[in-house]
Amino acid sequence: MKDFLCNLEQGIETGPLIPLSRKLIDPKLVDHSNNLIPMILSCCLTDLLRIFAPEPRYGNNELLDIFNLFIKQLKKMDRTNSELFPFCFYLLEKLALVKIFVKLVDLEEEELLVKLFKTLYRVYNQEK
């Protein structure tokens, strides 16, 4: 799925992707006990947000849940020897490309922005 979505261009007809976008935010998957599942979901969601840009096709509450998921996954960047690290790197790269966290400013979610910066700062400092 991740490989399929990463190859789709922005500006394509997104209607067929709407059901998939709904499934990817299912709490059963987001909160899955296997760490790989939420990580891959995060990668897929970043690609969907890129494809859907400039309108994310998610409501504000759903976006907040997605942002929380992203931040939770970014915390795993400090495990450079983990099987999750390539996915973490992909996620960070796509989030930077899409600039999706700008939406947090639009949503006036200061608490989540602080959480994001603290997470990135912690990961960065552990690398030193």
C-alpha positions in Angstrom: 0.0 0.0 0.0 2.8 2.4 1.0 4.6 1.8 -2.3 1.4 2.3 -4.3 0.5 5.6 -2.6 4.0 7.0 -2.8 3.9 6.6 -6.6 0.6 8.5 -7.1 0.9 12.0 -8.3 -0.8 15.0 -6.7 -3.7 16.2 -8.7 -5.1 12.8 -9.7 -8.8 12.0 -9.2 -9.0 11.4 -5.5 -12.5 10.1 -5.2 -11.5 6.4 -5.3 -9.0 7.1 -2.4 -11.6 8.4 0.0 -12.7 4.9 1.3 -9.1 4.0 1.9 -8.4 7.3 3.7 -11.3 6.5 6.1 -10.0 3.0 6.7 -6.5 4.2 7.5 -7.7 6.2 10.5 -9.5 3.3 12.1 -8.5 3.2 15.8 -8.0 -0.6 15.6 -5.2 0.0 13.2 -3.9 3.2 14.7 -3.6 1.7 18.1 -2.4 -1.7 16.9 0.0 -3.5 19.3 2.4 -4.3 16.4 4.6 -1.1 16.2 5.0 -1.6 12.5 1.3 -1.2 11.7 0.9 2.4 13.0 4.2 3.3 11.4 3.1 2.1 8.0 -0.2 3.8 8.5 1.6 7.1 9.2 3.6 6.7 6.0 0.4 6.0 4.0 -1.4 9.0 5.6 1.4 11.4 4.7 1.2 10.2 1.1 -2.6 10.6 1.1 -2.3 14.1 2.6 0.2 14.9 -0.2 -2.1 13.6 -2.8 -5.2 15.4 -1.3 -3.3 18.7 -0.9 -4.2 21.5 -0.5 -7.4 20.1 1.2 -6.7 17.2 3.5 -10.2 15.6 3.2 -10.2 15.0 7.0 -12.2 16.9 9.6 -10.3 18.9 12.2 -10.7 16.2 14.9 -9.5 13.5 12.5 -6.5 15.7 11.6 -5.6 16.1 15.3 -5.7 12.3 15.7 -3.5 12.0 12.7 -1.0 14.6 14.0 -0.9 12.8 17.3 -0.1 9.6 15.4 2.7 11.3 13.5 4.2 12.6 16.6 4.0 9.3 18.4 5.8 7.7 15.4 8.4 10.4 15.2 9.4 9.6 18.8 10.8 6.3 17.4 13.4 8.1 15.3 15.9 7.7 18.1 16.0 3.9 17.5 18.3 4.1 14.5 19.0 0.3 14.6 15.3 -0.6 14.7 13.4 -2.0 11.7 11.2 1.0 12.1 13.9 3.6 11.4 13.6 3.6 7.5 9.9 4.2 8.0 10.6 7.0 10.5 12.9 8.6 8.0 10.4 8.3 5.2 7.7 9.8 7.4 9.9 12.7 8.4 10.9 13.3 4.8 7.3 13.3 3.6 6.0 15.5 6.4 8.7 18.0 5.6 7.8 17.8 1.9 4.1 18.2 2.4 4.5 20.8 5.2 1.4 19.3 6.8 2.2 20.6 10.2 1.4 24.1 9.0 -2.2 23.0 9.4 -1.6 22.8 13.1 -1.0 26.5 13.1 -4.3 27.0 11.2 -6.1 24.8 13.7 -4.5 26.9 16.5 -3.3 23.8 18.3 -0.4 25.2 20.3 -0.3 22.3 22.7 0.3 19.8 19.8 2.8 22.1 18.2 4.8 22.2 21.5 4.6 18.4 21.6 5.9 18.2 18.1 8.9 20.5 18.8 9.7 18.7 22.0 9.7 15.4 20.3 11.9 16.6 17.4 14.2 18.3 19.9 14.5 15.2 22.0 15.3 13.0 19.0 17.8 15.5 17.7 19.6 15.8 21.0 19.8 12.0 21.4 21.7 11.9 18.1 24.5 14.0 19.5 
